[in-house]
Amino acid sequence: MLPAASHVYEDLRQTESFLRQHGDLATTIFIKPSGLSIDKQRGHRISLDDQQAFVSYLDLAAAMIEAANSPDGLYDMKNLSVINTGGSARFPPGTPWCIFFGLMRHFFPFLHPYLPTPGPE
């Protein structure tokens, strides 16, 4: 799975490293969902320990707002995940194509201009 989005993950690793090195300049919360789905809001819970396969963008947004509004910087510089509380988000049907074309881009980068950019939906 990592090679399918290797460039995205590398950008995220470098950004997190930079933000952690400069933590005194900006308040940062790292929310790391396992997977995102274009689905309805089902309810969420913020977790420091557990992860779930897919959460909706709406639940992720609600968790981001909750974390940002937490009192006394409770989540500053911590890794958070989002857990569904009202049932699992559906599996995005376009995911296999995203993975396939991501792998193509990773192993054959010269093909990038010719490959479609499929979305998860």
Secondary structure, 3 states (H helix, E strand, C coil): CHHHHHHHHHHHHHHHHHHHHCCCCCCCCEECCCCEECCCCCCEEEECCCCCCCEEHHHHHHHHHHHHCCHHHCCCCCEEEEEECCCCCCCCCCHHHHHHHHHHHHHCHHHHHHCCCCCCC
